[in-house]
């Protein structure tokens, strides 16, 4: 007896599911930064109280747990490109920068252009009026160090 085939997702469906996961991750990381709650508790809360829709739940989980775990390295990689201390960056924009930093450092399978575009889109939705420009500027500089090999191959 053969097992039923699981439906394969198209690239577009995967992209949408990851976009939804990133949206949830920004909200969760914001909560983590503001409240100091444990990421695993925030994850349980989100799974229990909020509809996750078509989000890639495993990717959301990875982002929510991975950013705090790698926070020191992410902050160190992003801080040189800021015009102020990271603690003084708006909490929403800080969450977006940390999320993008995590993806640039830990998810080499995700092209840097996708990461920057997603971060800018998230800043347009959740950030301050011109926050997307700030996010784009910081990540555009940081990517030169974090993804030097990828950028070199893209030219």
PyMOL commands that set and color helices and strands:
alter all, ss='L'
color gray80, all
select helices_A, chain A and resi 11-35+39-49+57-69+71-79+86-88+91-106+112-126+131-146+148-154
alter helices_A, ss='H'
color red, helices_A
deselect
rebuild
show_as cartoon
